[in-house]
Every structure is written in structure tokens, then in C-alpha cells.
Amino acid sequence: MRDLGRLLLLLALVVALACSSFPSRPRRVYAEPLESIVVAYVAYAQGDCEPAPSTLSQVLQPLSENLIDDPVEAEIAASGRLLIAFCAEQRDSLEDAMEIYRVLTYDAPMSYAAGDARERLRSIRAERAGLDSPALKAVARERASQGSSDRSPVERRPAAFPPLPFLAELSGFVVVEFEVTPSGETAQPIVVASEPPLLFDGAALRAVRTWRYSVDTDGSESPRQAIRLLFRSTEVDPDQSVPELLDAAEQ
């Protein structure tokens, strides 16, 4: 009964967070083509992928021609293509998504979106190799629902806010379950729940990999930990310019 109560509590928290994952204030409007990409991100966060391929295909080509000259436009274009790949995954078109991810890592290797693309490729390959299978995720989800020990973190860098969700003023959460080695390093992080799906997964995984915990001197600490990372759109400063917002997201 106690385990069931913990599971119900976790589900209640997930639902509550999901309901608060979208901006309640009027959204800031940007000039084209950024506005079209922001609108597509907002729609995706609301479960609608229709604007992504239909709208973004019309605005990404002009941006792609200026990728070398303007790093801000490069990030915007890469983030638009990343969203198309996320939508392909939601349609179970995994091969199409993987091709976009691979191209992103070559065309815009230094972009934030390329980092997310690499994370998705890593996760998909791990699933196919049986290292991150649905069965293992189900076990991790069950462990996360039961909570984790109070092992003390000694270094926990905040996750960076992805640039386009940052500009779109979106909020969300990611629940990550991971191993902590006896020396305090993190290993094998697994996303067991996220809302909106995929949007903040890469940022959460990269953050967790940098964390350090106290050394387990007597072997009494739990080797697995679970944590919920929140991404709050209220951190957006409406007076910042687009380049400043992108710079803030990369810090």
C-alpha cells in the first residue's frame, strides 16, 4: 500500500506539472521567420505537430543560406529542424527523425540543437542495443516512483534552458533516474518521464552527467537516484533581445 501511495503521489505531481507546463501570460511576438518557429514550438508543447513540417519547411531554407554568416540564425534554423525531428518521432517515423538528427550534427555542430540531436541519437541507439529498452525504463520508472536516498550532492549545475523553448516561454519537467558510483560520479541517466515530450530531455541529461555526489565510504548509500528537473518559463526576461536570450540559454 505504501508503494502504491508513492506511485499515486508521483502521478499526481506529473499531472499537476503537465497542467502548468504552458505559459499563462500573453506570449511575446517576434519578427518572421522566428515567429513561425516559435508558434510551431508552442503548438508542439500543446500536442500539435501539424505546424512544424507544414510551416517550418517554408522558413528554414532562407535561414539555411545564412548559417555561416549569422550564428543566431544558425541556432534558430537548427532548432526548427530539431522540432521537425521531434514530430517525426511522435509519428513513429524514427528513421526520418534519425536522419534529421544526423544532418544537424554535421550542418550545425556547435548549436544547442545539435547537442539535443546527439542526445536523441544516443538514446535511440541505446534502445536498439537493449541498453535503454522500454523494460529497463519501466523498472527505472518504478524506482523513481519509490523515491531515492538522500545522498548529498556536492556539485549540481543547473540545466540550461533550450533556446527556442526559452524564446517561446514554455515550461516543463523531466524526471531522470540515474546511477551514482561509489566515487560520487553519475552514470547511465535515463529519462523516465517528461512533458512536453523530448523538449527538455537533452538539457536534463547533460546536466545530470556533470553532477557529483558525496563519496560512499561504507557502501551504505543507494546506487540509484531519481530527480525531477523543472524548466520554468517565468525565468525569461521580456526586455532581452533575441541574441541575449540565446546567449543566456547557453550559459
Residue pairs with C-beta under 8 A, 6 or more apart in sequence:
3 145
3 146
6 145
6 146
6 147
7 142
7 145
7 146
10 144
10 145
13 228
14 173
14 175
14 193
14 195
17 172
17 173
17 195
17 228
17 230
18 195
20 171
21 45
21 170
21 171
21 172
21 173
21 195
21 196
22 42
22 45
22 46
22 170
22 171
23 168
23 169
23 170
23 171
23 233
25 169
27 38
27 42
27 168
27 169
28 167
28 169
28 238
29 35
30 38
30 167
30 242
32 59
33 59
33 60
33 62
33 63
33 76
34 76
34 167
34 242
36 51
36 55
36 56
36 58
36 59
37 56
37 59
37 76
37 79
37 80
37 83
37 164
38 164
38 167
38 168
39 51
39 55
40 51
40 52
40 55
40 56
40 80
40 83
41 79
41 83
41 164
41 165
41 167
41 168
41 170
42 168
42 170
43 49
43 50
43 51
43 52
44 51
44 52
44 83
44 86
44 87
44 196
44 199
45 165
45 168
45 170
45 172
45 196
45 199
47 196
49 86
49 87
49 90
49 91
52 83
52 84
52 86
52 87
53 84
53 87
56 80
56 81
56 83
56 84
57 84
59 80
60 77
60 80
60 81
63 73
63 74
63 76
63 77
63 80
64 77
64 107
66 73
66 74
67 73
67 74
67 77
67 107
67 108
68 74
71 110
72 242
72 243
72 246
74 108
74 111
75 108
75 111
75 112
75 113
75 163
75 246
76 164
77 108
78 104
78 107
78 108
78 111
78 112
78 113
78 114
79 111
79 112
79 113
79 162
79 163
79 164
80 164
81 100
81 103
81 104
81 113
82 100
82 101
82 104
82 113
82 116
82 117
82 164
83 164
84 100
85 96
85 97
85 100
85 101
85 104
85 117
85 120
86 97
86 197
86 198
86 199
88 94
88 96
88 97
88 100
89 97
89 120
89 198
90 197
94 124
97 120
97 124
98 120
98 121
98 124
100 117
101 117
101 118
101 120
101 121
102 117
102 121
104 111
104 113
104 114
104 117
105 114
105 117
105 118
105 121
108 114
112 160
112 162
112 163
112 249
112 250
113 163
113 164
115 202
115 206
116 162
116 201
116 202
116 203
118 202
119 201
119 202
119 205
119 206
120 198
120 201
120 202
123 132
123 191
123 201
126 132
127 133
127 134
132 190
136 190
137 190
137 192
140 177
140 190
140 192
140 224
140 226
141 177
141 192
141 193
143 177
143 224
143 226
144 175
144 177
144 192
144 193
144 226
147 226
148 222
148 224
148 225
148 226
148 227
149 221
149 222
149 225
151 180
151 213
151 214
151 216
151 221
151 222
151 225
152 213
152 214
153 211
153 212
153 213
153 214
154 184
154 212
154 213
154 214
155 210
155 211
155 212
156 211
156 212
157 207
157 210
157 211
158 207
159 200
159 203
159 204
159 206
159 207
159 229
159 231
160 203
160 206
160 207
160 249
160 250
160 251
161 203
161 231
161 235
161 248
161 249
162 199
162 200
162 202
162 203
162 249
163 245
163 246
163 249
163 250
165 172
165 199
165 200
165 231
165 233
166 233
166 236
166 245
166 248
166 249
167 236
167 242
167 245
169 233
169 236
170 196
170 199
170 231
170 233
171 230
171 231
171 232
171 233
171 234
172 194
172 195
172 196
172 199
172 200
172 230
172 231
173 193
173 194
173 195
173 200
173 228
173 229
173 230
173 231
174 191
174 193
174 194
174 200
174 201
174 203
174 204
174 228
174 229
174 231
175 191
175 192
175 193
175 194
175 226
175 227
175 228
175 229
176 189
176 190
176 191
176 192
176 204
176 205
176 208
176 226
176 227
176 229
177 189
177 190
177 192
177 224
177 225
177 226
178 186
178 187
178 188
178 189
178 190
178 208
178 224
178 225
178 226
178 227
179 186
179 187
179 188
179 223
179 224
179 225
180 186
180 187
180 213
180 216
180 221
180 222
180 223
180 224
180 225
181 187
181 223
182 215
182 216
182 219
183 215
184 212
184 213
184 214
184 215
184 216
185 212
185 213
186 208
186 209
186 210
186 211
186 212
186 213
186 225
189 204
189 205
189 208
189 209
191 201
191 204
191 205
192 226
194 200
194 201
194 204
200 229
200 231
203 229
203 231
204 229
207 229
208 227
208 229
213 225
214 221
236 245
237 245
237 248
240 248
